[in-house]
């Protein structure tokens, strides 16, 4: 019967669309998870940069003092 055939074709297409949608949804979840990881790592780096700057400033001060004591810099 033509109606049954049409219904079967429509159902097949709907199942295929649903399968593709499920696949896309799973892929989107993976992307969201990875993006969350990138955001977390970026936040950690933002915290590290000021600490590194502070340590470099301290090292520069110490190096300046050492150079001055050893007479390696012009006054």
N, CA, C and O atoms as a Tripos MOL2 file, in Angstrom:
@<TRIPOS>MOLECULE
protein
  300   299    75     0     0
PROTEIN
NO_CHARGES

@<TRIPOS>ATOM
      1 N           0.8470   -1.1760    0.0000 N.3       1 UNK1
      2 CA          0.0000    0.0000    0.0000 C.3       1 UNK1
      3 C           0.8950    1.2430    0.0000 C.2       1 UNK1
      4 O           1.9280    1.2680    0.6700 O.2       1 UNK1
      5 N           0.5020    2.2590   -0.7430 N.am      2 UNK2
      6 CA          1.3130    3.4630   -0.9360 C.3       2 UNK2
      7 C           1.4830    4.2390    0.3700 C.2       2 UNK2
      8 O           2.5500    4.7960    0.6250 O.2       2 UNK2
      9 N           0.4470    4.2770    1.1880 N.am      3 UNK3
     10 CA          0.5090    5.0060    2.4500 C.3       3 UNK3
     11 C           1.5420    4.3840    3.3830 C.2       3 UNK3
     12 O           2.3220    5.0970    4.0140 O.2       3 UNK3
     13 N           1.5480    3.0600    3.4700 N.am      4 UNK4
     14 CA          2.5310    2.3670    4.3120 C.3       4 UNK4
     15 C           3.9490    2.6120    3.8120 C.2       4 UNK4
     16 O           4.8610    2.8290    4.6100 O.2       4 UNK4
     17 N           4.1350    2.5800    2.5190 N.am      5 UNK5
     18 CA          5.4520    2.8130    1.9370 C.3       5 UNK5
     19 C           5.9320    4.2300    2.2490 C.2       5 UNK5
     20 O           7.0860    4.4410    2.6220 O.2       5 UNK5
     21 N           5.0390    5.1840    2.0910 N.am      6 UNK6
     22 CA          5.3740    6.5860    2.3780 C.3       6 UNK6
     23 C           5.7180    6.7620    3.8490 C.2       6 UNK6
     24 O           6.6890    7.4390    4.1880 O.2       6 UNK6
     25 N           4.9250    6.1560    4.7180 N.am      7 UNK7
     26 CA          5.1800    6.2420    6.1570 C.3       7 UNK7
     27 C           6.5320    5.6130    6.5030 C.2       7 UNK7
     28 O           7.2750    6.1570    7.3190 O.2       7 UNK7
     29 N           6.8520    4.4740    5.8880 N.am      8 UNK8
     30 CA          8.1290    3.8130    6.1440 C.3       8 UNK8
     31 C           9.3100    4.6740    5.6980 C.2       8 UNK8
     32 O          10.3220    4.7610    6.3930 O.2       8 UNK8
     33 N           9.1740    5.3020    4.5470 N.am      9 UNK9
     34 CA         10.2500    6.1690    4.0460 C.3       9 UNK9
     35 C          10.4480    7.3600    4.9840 C.2       9 UNK9
     36 O          11.5730    7.7360    5.3130 O.2       9 UNK9
     37 N           9.3240    7.9400    5.4040 N.am     10 UNK10
     38 CA          9.4020    9.0840    6.3340 C.3      10 UNK10
     39 C          10.0550    8.6510    7.6430 C.2      10 UNK10
     40 O          10.9140    9.3530    8.1750 O.2      10 UNK10
     41 N           9.6500    7.5060    8.1540 N.am     11 UNK11
     42 CA         10.2490    7.0020    9.3950 C.3      11 UNK11
     43 C          11.7410    6.7430    9.2380 C.2      11 UNK11
     44 O          12.5270    7.0430   10.1360 O.2      11 UNK11
     45 N          12.1290    6.1830    8.0890 N.am     12 UNK12
     46 CA         13.5610    5.9510    7.8350 C.3      12 UNK12
     47 C          14.3420    7.2630    7.8490 C.2      12 UNK12
     48 O          15.4140    7.3600    8.4460 O.2      12 UNK12
     49 N          13.7850    8.2590    7.1870 N.am     13 UNK13
     50 CA         14.4510    9.5610    7.1500 C.3      13 UNK13
     51 C          14.5210   10.1970    8.5440 C.2      13 UNK13
     52 O          15.5400   10.7720    8.9280 O.2      13 UNK13
     53 N          13.4370   10.0830    9.2790 N.am     14 UNK14
     54 CA         13.4370   10.6380   10.6370 C.3      14 UNK14
     55 C          14.4620    9.9300   11.5240 C.2      14 UNK14
     56 O          15.1360   10.5730   12.3290 O.2      14 UNK14
     57 N          14.5790    8.6230   11.3820 N.am     15 UNK15
     58 CA         15.5810    7.8780   12.1620 C.3      15 UNK15
     59 C          17.0010    8.3060   11.7820 C.2      15 UNK15
     60 O          17.8620    8.4600   12.6470 O.2      15 UNK15
     61 N          17.2360    8.4960   10.4820 N.am     16 UNK16
     62 CA         18.5540    8.9400   10.0180 C.3      16 UNK16
     63 C          18.8690   10.3350   10.5500 C.2      16 UNK16
     64 O          19.9860   10.6070   10.9900 O.2      16 UNK16
     65 N          17.8680   11.2160   10.5050 N.am     17 UNK17
     66 CA         18.0580   12.5680   11.0330 C.3      17 UNK17
     67 C          18.3360   12.5110   12.5300 C.2      17 UNK17
     68 O          19.2150   13.2120   13.0310 O.2      17 UNK17
     69 N          17.6000   11.6930   13.2250 N.am     18 UNK18
     70 CA         17.7920   11.5540   14.6870 C.3      18 UNK18
     71 C          19.1970   11.0340   14.9930 C.2      18 UNK18
     72 O          19.8450   11.5090   15.9260 O.2      18 UNK18
     73 N          19.6600   10.0740   14.2230 N.am     19 UNK19
     74 CA         20.9930    9.5220   14.4300 C.3      19 UNK19
     75 C          22.0650   10.5940   14.2070 C.2      19 UNK19
     76 O          23.0160   10.7030   14.9820 O.2      19 UNK19
     77 N          21.9020   11.3740   13.1510 N.am     20 UNK20
     78 CA         22.8630   12.4480   12.8810 C.3      20 UNK20
     79 C          22.8120   13.5070   13.9680 C.2      20 UNK20
     80 O          23.8490   14.0360   14.3700 O.2      20 UNK20
     81 N          21.6200   13.8190   14.4430 N.am     21 UNK21
     82 CA         21.4670   14.7920   15.5190 C.3      21 UNK21
     83 C          22.1340   14.2960   16.8020 C.2      21 UNK21
     84 O          22.7930   15.0670   17.4990 O.2      21 UNK21
     85 N          21.9670   13.0280   17.1080 N.am     22 UNK22
     86 CA         22.6320   12.4460   18.2870 C.3      22 UNK22
     87 C          24.1470   12.5290   18.1550 C.2      22 UNK22
     88 O          24.8460   12.8320   19.1220 O.2      22 UNK22
     89 N          24.6470   12.2600   16.9570 N.am     23 UNK23
     90 CA         26.0880   12.3380   16.7010 C.3      23 UNK23
     91 C          26.5900   13.7740   16.8800 C.2      23 UNK23
     92 O          27.6290   13.9960   17.5010 O.2      23 UNK23
     93 N          25.8560   14.7410   16.3390 N.am     24 UNK24
     94 CA         26.2330   16.1450   16.4780 C.3      24 UNK24
     95 C          26.1960   16.5910   17.9390 C.2      24 UNK24
     96 O          27.0700   17.3320   18.3880 O.2      24 UNK24
     97 N          25.1920   16.1420   18.6710 N.am     25 UNK25
     98 CA         25.0660   16.4830   20.0820 C.3      25 UNK25
     99 C          26.2440   15.9450   20.8790 C.2      25 UNK25
    100 O          26.7820   16.6430   21.7390 O.2      25 UNK25
    101 N          26.6480   14.7090   20.6000 N.am     26 UNK26
    102 CA         27.8030   14.1230   21.2810 C.3      26 UNK26
    103 C          29.0720   14.9030   20.9470 C.2      26 UNK26
    104 O          29.9020   15.1490   21.8220 O.2      26 UNK26
    105 N          29.2180   15.2880   19.6940 N.am     27 UNK27
    106 CA         30.3840   16.0750   19.2940 C.3      27 UNK27
    107 C          30.3950   17.4340   19.9680 C.2      27 UNK27
    108 O          31.4510   17.9250   20.3650 O.2      27 UNK27
    109 N          29.2380   18.0370   20.0990 N.am     28 UNK28
    110 CA         29.1370   19.3370   20.7520 C.3      28 UNK28
    111 C          29.5200   19.2220   22.2310 C.2      28 UNK28
    112 O          30.1830   20.1090   22.7700 O.2      28 UNK28
    113 N          29.1160   18.1610   22.8710 N.am     29 UNK29
    114 CA         29.4840   17.9600   24.2710 C.3      29 UNK29
    115 C          31.0020   17.8360   24.4200 C.2      29 UNK29
    116 O          31.5800   18.3570   25.3730 O.2      29 UNK29
    117 N          31.6350   17.1510   23.4850 N.am     30 UNK30
    118 CA         33.0950   17.0150   23.4940 C.3      30 UNK30
    119 C          33.7550   18.3810   23.3460 C.2      30 UNK30
    120 O          34.7080   18.6970   24.0580 O.2      30 UNK30
    121 N          33.2450   19.1890   22.4180 N.am     31 UNK31
    122 CA         33.8040   20.5250   22.2020 C.3      31 UNK31
    123 C          33.6280   21.3790   23.4510 C.2      31 UNK31
    124 O          34.5510   22.0920   23.8450 O.2      31 UNK31
    125 N          32.4700   21.3190   24.0720 N.am     32 UNK32
    126 CA         32.2210   22.0930   25.2880 C.3      32 UNK32
    127 C          33.1670   21.6710   26.4040 C.2      32 UNK32
    128 O          33.6660   22.5110   27.1520 O.2      32 UNK32
    129 N          33.4080   20.3920   26.5140 N.am     33 UNK33
    130 CA         34.3240   19.8870   27.5350 C.3      33 UNK33
    131 C          35.7390   20.3840   27.2940 C.2      33 UNK33
    132 O          36.4190   20.8210   28.2220 O.2      33 UNK33
    133 N          36.1790   20.3170   26.0450 N.am     34 UNK34
    134 CA         37.5230   20.7840   25.7050 C.3      34 UNK34
    135 C          37.6530   22.2860   25.9200 C.2      34 UNK34
    136 O          38.6860   22.7530   26.4000 O.2      34 UNK34
    137 N          36.6370   23.0350   25.5780 N.am     35 UNK35
    138 CA         36.6610   24.4770   25.7710 C.3      35 UNK35
    139 C          36.7470   24.8130   27.2560 C.2      35 UNK35
    140 O          37.4700   25.7280   27.6480 O.2      35 UNK35
    141 N          36.0240   24.0860   28.0630 N.am     36 UNK36
    142 CA         36.0990   24.2820   29.5130 C.3      36 UNK36
    143 C          37.5070   24.0540   30.0260 C.2      36 UNK36
    144 O          37.9850   24.7890   30.8900 O.2      36 UNK36
    145 N          38.1670   23.0430   29.5010 N.am     37 UNK37
    146 CA         39.5500   22.7630   29.8880 C.3      37 UNK37
    147 C          40.4780   23.9010   29.4830 C.2      37 UNK37
    148 O          41.3440   24.3070   30.2590 O.2      37 UNK37
    149 N          40.2990   24.4150   28.2700 N.am     38 UNK38
    150 CA         41.1170   25.5390   27.8010 C.3      38 UNK38
    151 C          40.8850   26.7650   28.6850 C.2      38 UNK38
    152 O          41.8330   27.4620   29.0450 O.2      38 UNK38
    153 N          39.6390   27.0230   29.0280 N.am     39 UNK39
    154 CA         39.3280   28.1620   29.8910 C.3      39 UNK39
    155 C          39.9880   28.0190   31.2600 C.2      39 UNK39
    156 O          40.5180   28.9900   31.8000 O.2      39 UNK39
    157 N          39.9570   26.8280   31.8110 N.am     40 UNK40
    158 CA         40.5920   26.5940   33.1150 C.3      40 UNK40
    159 C          42.1010   26.8060   33.0500 C.2      40 UNK40
    160 O          42.6860   27.4260   33.9380 O.2      40 UNK40
    161 N          42.7180   26.2970   32.0100 N.am     41 UNK41
    162 CA         44.1660   26.4590   31.8720 C.3      41 UNK41
    163 C          44.5420   27.9160   31.6420 C.2      41 UNK41
    164 O          45.5720   28.3770   32.1340 O.2      41 UNK41
    165 N          43.7210   28.6370   30.9060 N.am     42 UNK42
    166 CA         43.9670   30.0640   30.6810 C.3      42 UNK42
    167 C          43.8790   30.8290   31.9990 C.2      42 UNK42
    168 O          44.6950   31.7110   32.2630 O.2      42 UNK42
    169 N          42.9090   30.4990   32.8080 N.am     43 UNK43
    170 CA         42.7710   31.1540   34.1140 C.3      43 UNK43
    171 C          43.9900   30.8770   34.9820 C.2      43 UNK43
    172 O          44.4710   31.7720   35.6770 O.2      43 UNK43
    173 N          44.4900   29.6530   34.9510 N.am     44 UNK44
    174 CA         45.6840   29.3280   35.7320 C.3      44 UNK44
    175 C          46.8910   30.1230   35.2430 C.2      44 UNK44
    176 O          47.6920   30.5990   36.0470 O.2      44 UNK44
    177 N          47.0210   30.2680   33.9270 N.am     45 UNK45
    178 CA         48.1420   31.0410   33.3910 C.3      45 UNK45
    179 C          48.0380   32.5060   33.8000 C.2      45 UNK45
    180 O          49.0500   33.1490   34.0770 O.2      45 UNK45
    181 N          46.8370   33.0240   33.8390 N.am     46 UNK46
    182 CA         46.6500   34.4130   34.2760 C.3      46 UNK46
    183 C          47.1290   34.6000   35.7010 C.2      46 UNK46
    184 O          47.6450   35.6630   36.0450 O.2      46 UNK46
    185 N          46.9690   33.5900   36.5300 N.am     47 UNK47
    186 CA         47.4540   33.6680   37.9040 C.3      47 UNK47
    187 C          48.9690   33.5130   37.9770 C.2      47 UNK47
    188 O          49.6100   34.1000   38.8480 O.2      47 UNK47
    189 N          49.5370   32.7390   37.0790 N.am     48 UNK48
    190 CA         50.9780   32.4910   37.0960 C.3      48 UNK48
    191 C          51.7790   33.6970   36.6330 C.2      48 UNK48
    192 O          52.8660   33.9410   37.1550 O.2      48 UNK48
    193 N          51.2820   34.4500   35.6810 N.am     49 UNK49
    194 CA         52.0460   35.5560   35.1000 C.3      49 UNK49
    195 C          52.4390   36.5940   36.1460 C.2      49 UNK49
    196 O          53.6080   36.9790   36.1720 O.2      49 UNK49
    197 N          51.5450   37.0720   37.0100 N.am     50 UNK50
    198 CA         51.9760   38.0410   38.0280 C.3      50 UNK50
    199 C          53.0320   37.4660   38.9800 C.2      50 UNK50
    200 O          53.9490   38.1760   39.3920 O.2      50 UNK50
    201 N          52.9020   36.1960   39.3220 N.am     51 UNK51
    202 CA         53.9140   35.5730   40.2020 C.3      51 UNK51
    203 C          55.2660   35.5270   39.5100 C.2      51 UNK51
    204 O          56.2920   35.8050   40.1310 O.2      51 UNK51
    205 N          55.2740   35.1820   38.2380 N.am     52 UNK52
    206 CA         56.5290   35.1290   37.4890 C.3      52 UNK52
    207 C          57.1360   36.5240   37.3860 C.2      52 UNK52
    208 O          58.3420   36.6910   37.5680 O.2      52 UNK52
    209 N          56.3080   37.5210   37.0970 N.am     53 UNK53
    210 CA         56.7990   38.9060   37.0340 C.3      53 UNK53
    211 C          57.4100   39.3310   38.3600 C.2      53 UNK53
    212 O          58.4720   39.9530   38.3930 O.2      53 UNK53
    213 N          56.7420   38.9960   39.4410 N.am     54 UNK54
    214 CA         57.2500   39.3510   40.7720 C.3      54 UNK54
    215 C          58.6050   38.6890   41.0360 C.2      54 UNK54
    216 O          59.5300   39.3310   41.5330 O.2      54 UNK54
    217 N          58.7110   37.4190   40.7070 N.am     55 UNK55
    218 CA         59.9870   36.7130   40.9140 C.3      55 UNK55
    219 C          61.0850   37.3070   40.0490 C.2      55 UNK55
    220 O          62.2190   37.4540   40.5050 O.2      55 UNK55
    221 N          60.7680   37.6490   38.8050 N.am     56 UNK56
    222 CA         61.7720   38.2630   37.9290 C.3      56 UNK56
    223 C          62.2110   39.6200   38.4750 C.2      56 UNK56
    224 O          63.3930   39.9570   38.4170 O.2      56 UNK56
    225 N          61.2720   40.3980   39.0020 N.am     57 UNK57
    226 CA         61.6270   41.6860   39.6070 C.3      57 UNK57
    227 C          62.5660   41.4910   40.7890 C.2      57 UNK57
    228 O          63.5390   42.2280   40.9480 O.2      57 UNK57
    229 N          62.2680   40.4970   41.6160 N.am     58 UNK58
    230 CA         63.1530   40.2190   42.7650 C.3      58 UNK58
    231 C          64.5290   39.7870   42.3040 C.2      58 UNK58
    232 O          65.5360   40.2100   42.8720 O.2      58 UNK58
    233 N          64.5840   38.9470   41.2760 N.am     59 UNK59
    234 CA         65.8740   38.4810   40.7620 C.3      59 UNK59
    235 C          66.6570   39.6450   40.1630 C.2      59 UNK59
    236 O          67.8760   39.7160   40.3220 O.2      59 UNK59
    237 N          65.9770   40.5520   39.4830 N.am     60 UNK60
    238 CA         66.6470   41.7140   38.9030 C.3      60 UNK60
    239 C          67.2360   42.6000   39.9960 C.2      60 UNK60
    240 O          68.3520   43.1040   39.8700 O.2      60 UNK60
    241 N          66.4760   42.7800   41.0570 N.am     61 UNK61
    242 CA         66.9700   43.5760   42.1880 C.3      61 UNK61
    243 C          68.2100   42.9280   42.7880 C.2      61 UNK61
    244 O          69.2020   43.6030   43.0630 O.2      61 UNK61
    245 N          68.1490   41.6340   42.9860 N.am     62 UNK62
    246 CA         69.2970   40.9140   43.5510 C.3      62 UNK62
    247 C          70.5040   40.9960   42.6240 C.2      62 UNK62
    248 O          71.6280   41.2000   43.0820 O.2      62 UNK62
    249 N          70.2750   40.8370   41.3270 N.am     63 UNK63
    250 CA         71.3670   40.9050   40.3580 C.3      63 UNK63
    251 C          71.9880   42.3050   40.3410 C.2      63 UNK63
    252 O          73.2090   42.4500   40.2730 O.2      63 UNK63
    253 N          71.1420   43.3240   40.4040 N.am     64 UNK64
    254 CA         71.6560   44.6940   40.4680 C.3      64 UNK64
    255 C          72.5460   44.8840   41.6980 C.2      64 UNK64
    256 O          73.6070   45.5010   41.6090 O.2      64 UNK64
    257 N          72.1160   44.3560   42.8380 N.am     65 UNK65
    258 CA         72.9030   44.4660   44.0710 C.3      65 UNK65
    259 C          74.2350   43.7450   43.9420 C.2      65 UNK65
    260 O          75.2740   44.2570   44.3600 O.2      65 UNK65
    261 N          74.1970   42.5550   43.3610 N.am     66 UNK66
    262 CA         75.4270   41.7700   43.1840 C.3      66 UNK66
    263 C          76.3850   42.4980   42.2600 C.2      66 UNK66
    264 O          77.5740   42.6070   42.5590 O.2      66 UNK66
    265 N          75.8790   43.0010   41.1340 N.am     67 UNK67
    266 CA         76.7330   43.7320   40.2000 C.3      67 UNK67
    267 C          77.3370   44.9620   40.8600 C.2      67 UNK67
    268 O          78.5040   45.2870   40.6430 O.2      67 UNK67
    269 N          76.5380   45.6340   41.6600 N.am     68 UNK68
    270 CA         77.0220   46.8350   42.3520 C.3      68 UNK68
    271 C          78.1180   46.4690   43.3490 C.2      68 UNK68
    272 O          79.1400   47.1530   43.4000 O.2      68 UNK68
    273 N          77.9400   45.4260   44.1340 N.am     69 UNK69
    274 CA         78.9420   45.0010   45.1270 C.3      69 UNK69
    275 C          80.2330   44.5520   44.4520 C.2      69 UNK69
    276 O          81.3220   44.7610   44.9870 O.2      69 UNK69
    277 N          80.1130   43.9430   43.2900 N.am     70 UNK70
    278 CA         81.3030   43.4580   42.5860 C.3      70 UNK70
    279 C          81.9330   44.5570   41.7310 C.2      70 UNK70
    280 O          82.9800   44.3530   41.1160 O.2      70 UNK70
    281 N          81.2900   45.7120   41.6990 N.am     71 UNK71
    282 CA         81.8260   46.8100   40.9200 C.3      71 UNK71
    283 C          81.7100   46.6010   39.4220 C.2      71 UNK71
    284 O          82.5410   47.0850   38.6530 O.2      71 UNK71
    285 N          80.6860   45.8860   39.0120 N.am     72 UNK72
    286 CA         80.5210   45.5890   37.5920 C.3      72 UNK72
    287 C          79.6660   46.6210   36.8630 C.2      72 UNK72
    288 O          79.4960   46.5380   35.6460 O.2      72 UNK72
    289 N          79.1280   47.5930   37.6000 N.am     73 UNK73
    290 CA         78.2850   48.6180   36.9780 C.3      73 UNK73
    291 C          78.9090   49.9840   37.2070 C.2      73 UNK73
    292 O          79.5840   50.2210   38.2090 O.2      73 UNK73
    293 N          78.6710   50.8610   36.2700 N.am     74 UNK74
    294 CA         79.1770   52.2230   36.4320 C.3      74 UNK74
    295 C          78.2200   52.9900   37.3350 C.2      74 UNK74
    296 O          77.0010   52.8780   37.2050 O.2      74 UNK74
    297 N          78.7740   53.7500   38.2280 N.am     75 UNK75
    298 CA         77.9470   54.5030   39.1880 C.3      75 UNK75
    299 C          77.4110   55.7690   38.5800 C.2      75 UNK75
    300 O          76.6990   56.5200   39.2450 O.2      75 UNK75
@<TRIPOS>BOND
     1     1     2 1
     2     2     3 1
     3     3     4 2
     4     3     5 am
     5     5     6 1
     6     6     7 1
     7     7     8 2
     8     7     9 am
     9     9    10 1
    10    10    11 1
    11    11    12 2
    12    11    13 am
    13    13    14 1
    14    14    15 1
    15    15    16 2
    16    15    17 am
    17    17    18 1
    18    18    19 1
    19    19    20 2
    20    19    21 am
    21    21    22 1
    22    22    23 1
    23    23    24 2
    24    23    25 am
    25    25    26 1
    26    26    27 1
    27    27    28 2
    28    27    29 am
    29    29    30 1
    30    30    31 1
    31    31    32 2
    32    31    33 am
    33    33    34 1
    34    34    35 1
    35    35    36 2
    36    35    37 am
    37    37    38 1
    38    38    39 1
    39    39    40 2
    40    39    41 am
    41    41    42 1
    42    42    43 1
    43    43    44 2
    44    43    45 am
    45    45    46 1
    46    46    47 1
    47    47    48 2
    48    47    49 am
    49    49    50 1
    50    50    51 1
    51    51    52 2
    52    51    53 am
    53    53    54 1
    54    54    55 1
    55    55    56 2
    56    55    57 am
    57    57    58 1
    58    58    59 1
    59    59    60 2
    60    59    61 am
    61    61    62 1
    62    62    63 1
    63    63    64 2
    64    63    65 am
    65    65    66 1
    66    66    67 1
    67    67    68 2
    68    67    69 am
    69    69    70 1
    70    70    71 1
    71    71    72 2
    72    71    73 am
    73    73    74 1
    74    74    75 1
    75    75    76 2
    76    75    77 am
    77    77    78 1
    78    78    79 1
    79    79    80 2
    80    79    81 am
    81    81    82 1
    82    82    83 1
    83    83    84 2
    84    83    85 am
    85    85    86 1
    86    86    87 1
    87    87    88 2
    88    87    89 am
    89    89    90 1
    90    90    91 1
    91    91    92 2
    92    91    93 am
    93    93    94 1
    94    94    95 1
    95    95    96 2
    96    95    97 am
    97    97    98 1
    98    98    99 1
    99    99   100 2
   100    99   101 am
   101   101   102 1
   102   102   103 1
   103   103   104 2
   104   103   105 am
   105   105   106 1
   106   106   107 1
   107   107   108 2
   108   107   109 am
   109   109   110 1
   110   110   111 1
   111   111   112 2
   112   111   113 am
   113   113   114 1
   114   114   115 1
   115   115   116 2
   116   115   117 am
   117   117   118 1
   118   118   119 1
   119   119   120 2
   120   119   121 am
   121   121   122 1
   122   122   123 1
   123   123   124 2
   124   123   125 am
   125   125   126 1
   126   126   127 1
   127   127   128 2
   128   127   129 am
   129   129   130 1
   130   130   131 1
   131   131   132 2
   132   131   133 am
   133   133   134 1
   134   134   135 1
   135   135   136 2
   136   135   137 am
   137   137   138 1
   138   138   139 1
   139   139   140 2
   140   139   141 am
   141   141   142 1
   142   142   143 1
   143   143   144 2
   144   143   145 am
   145   145   146 1
   146   146   147 1
   147   147   148 2
   148   147   149 am
   149   149   150 1
   150   150   151 1
   151   151   152 2
   152   151   153 am
   153   153   154 1
   154   154   155 1
   155   155   156 2
   156   155   157 am
   157   157   158 1
   158   158   159 1
   159   159   160 2
   160   159   161 am
   161   161   162 1
   162   162   163 1
   163   163   164 2
   164   163   165 am
   165   165   166 1
   166   166   167 1
   167   167   168 2
   168   167   169 am
   169   169   170 1
   170   170   171 1
   171   171   172 2
   172   171   173 am
   173   173   174 1
   174   174   175 1
   175   175   176 2
   176   175   177 am
   177   177   178 1
   178   178   179 1
   179   179   180 2
   180   179   181 am
   181   181   182 1
   182   182   183 1
   183   183   184 2
   184   183   185 am
   185   185   186 1
   186   186   187 1
   187   187   188 2
   188   187   189 am
   189   189   190 1
   190   190   191 1
   191   191   192 2
   192   191   193 am
   193   193   194 1
   194   194   195 1
   195   195   196 2
   196   195   197 am
   197   197   198 1
   198   198   199 1
   199   199   200 2
   200   199   201 am
   201   201   202 1
   202   202   203 1
   203   203   204 2
   204   203   205 am
   205   205   206 1
   206   206   207 1
   207   207   208 2
   208   207   209 am
   209   209   210 1
   210   210   211 1
   211   211   212 2
   212   211   213 am
   213   213   214 1
   214   214   215 1
   215   215   216 2
   216   215   217 am
   217   217   218 1
   218   218   219 1
   219   219   220 2
   220   219   221 am
   221   221   222 1
   222   222   223 1
   223   223   224 2
   224   223   225 am
   225   225   226 1
   226   226   227 1
   227   227   228 2
   228   227   229 am
   229   229   230 1
   230   230   231 1
   231   231   232 2
   232   231   233 am
   233   233   234 1
   234   234   235 1
   235   235   236 2
   236   235   237 am
   237   237   238 1
   238   238   239 1
   239   239   240 2
   240   239   241 am
   241   241   242 1
   242   242   243 1
   243   243   244 2
   244   243   245 am
   245   245   246 1
   246   246   247 1
   247   247   248 2
   248   247   249 am
   249   249   250 1
   250   250   251 1
   251   251   252 2
   252   251   253 am
   253   253   254 1
   254   254   255 1
   255   255   256 2
   256   255   257 am
   257   257   258 1
   258   258   259 1
   259   259   260 2
   260   259   261 am
   261   261   262 1
   262   262   263 1
   263   263   264 2
   264   263   265 am
   265   265   266 1
   266   266   267 1
   267   267   268 2
   268   267   269 am
   269   269   270 1
   270   270   271 1
   271   271   272 2
   272   271   273 am
   273   273   274 1
   274   274   275 1
   275   275   276 2
   276   275   277 am
   277   277   278 1
   278   278   279 1
   279   279   280 2
   280   279   281 am
   281   281   282 1
   282   282   283 1
   283   283   284 2
   284   283   285 am
   285   285   286 1
   286   286   287 1
   287   287   288 2
   288   287   289 am
   289   289   290 1
   290   290   291 1
   291   291   292 2
   292   291   293 am
   293   293   294 1
   294   294   295 1
   295   295   296 2
   296   295   297 am
   297   297   298 1
   298   298   299 1
   299   299   300 2
@<TRIPOS>SUBSTRUCTURE
     1 UNK1         2 RESIDUE 1 A UNK
     2 UNK2         6 RESIDUE 1 A UNK
     3 UNK3        10 RESIDUE 1 A UNK
     4 UNK4        14 RESIDUE 1 A UNK
     5 UNK5        18 RESIDUE 1 A UNK
     6 UNK6        22 RESIDUE 1 A UNK
     7 UNK7        26 RESIDUE 1 A UNK
     8 UNK8        30 RESIDUE 1 A UNK
     9 UNK9        34 RESIDUE 1 A UNK
    10 UNK10       38 RESIDUE 1 A UNK
    11 UNK11       42 RESIDUE 1 A UNK
    12 UNK12       46 RESIDUE 1 A UNK
    13 UNK13       50 RESIDUE 1 A UNK
    14 UNK14       54 RESIDUE 1 A UNK
    15 UNK15       58 RESIDUE 1 A UNK
    16 UNK16       62 RESIDUE 1 A UNK
    17 UNK17       66 RESIDUE 1 A UNK
    18 UNK18       70 RESIDUE 1 A UNK
    19 UNK19       74 RESIDUE 1 A UNK
    20 UNK20       78 RESIDUE 1 A UNK
    21 UNK21       82 RESIDUE 1 A UNK
    22 UNK22       86 RESIDUE 1 A UNK
    23 UNK23       90 RESIDUE 1 A UNK
    24 UNK24       94 RESIDUE 1 A UNK
    25 UNK25       98 RESIDUE 1 A UNK
    26 UNK26      102 RESIDUE 1 A UNK
    27 UNK27      106 RESIDUE 1 A UNK
    28 UNK28      110 RESIDUE 1 A UNK
    29 UNK29      114 RESIDUE 1 A UNK
    30 UNK30      118 RESIDUE 1 A UNK
    31 UNK31      122 RESIDUE 1 A UNK
    32 UNK32      126 RESIDUE 1 A UNK
    33 UNK33      130 RESIDUE 1 A UNK
    34 UNK34      134 RESIDUE 1 A UNK
    35 UNK35      138 RESIDUE 1 A UNK
    36 UNK36      142 RESIDUE 1 A UNK
    37 UNK37      146 RESIDUE 1 A UNK
    38 UNK38      150 RESIDUE 1 A UNK
    39 UNK39      154 RESIDUE 1 A UNK
    40 UNK40      158 RESIDUE 1 A UNK
    41 UNK41      162 RESIDUE 1 A UNK
    42 UNK42      166 RESIDUE 1 A UNK
    43 UNK43      170 RESIDUE 1 A UNK
    44 UNK44      174 RESIDUE 1 A UNK
    45 UNK45      178 RESIDUE 1 A UNK
    46 UNK46      182 RESIDUE 1 A UNK
    47 UNK47      186 RESIDUE 1 A UNK
    48 UNK48      190 RESIDUE 1 A UNK
    49 UNK49      194 RESIDUE 1 A UNK
    50 UNK50      198 RESIDUE 1 A UNK
    51 UNK51      202 RESIDUE 1 A UNK
    52 UNK52      206 RESIDUE 1 A UNK
    53 UNK53      210 RESIDUE 1 A UNK
    54 UNK54      214 RESIDUE 1 A UNK
    55 UNK55      218 RESIDUE 1 A UNK
    56 UNK56      222 RESIDUE 1 A UNK
    57 UNK57      226 RESIDUE 1 A UNK
    58 UNK58      230 RESIDUE 1 A UNK
    59 UNK59      234 RESIDUE 1 A UNK
    60 UNK60      238 RESIDUE 1 A UNK
    61 UNK61      242 RESIDUE 1 A UNK
    62 UNK62      246 RESIDUE 1 A UNK
    63 UNK63      250 RESIDUE 1 A UNK
    64 UNK64      254 RESIDUE 1 A UNK
    65 UNK65      258 RESIDUE 1 A UNK
    66 UNK66      262 RESIDUE 1 A UNK
    67 UNK67      266 RESIDUE 1 A UNK
    68 UNK68      270 RESIDUE 1 A UNK
    69 UNK69      274 RESIDUE 1 A UNK
    70 UNK70      278 RESIDUE 1 A UNK
    71 UNK71      282 RESIDUE 1 A UNK
    72 UNK72      286 RESIDUE 1 A UNK
    73 UNK73      290 RESIDUE 1 A UNK
    74 UNK74      294 RESIDUE 1 A UNK
    75 UNK75      298 RESIDUE 1 A UNK
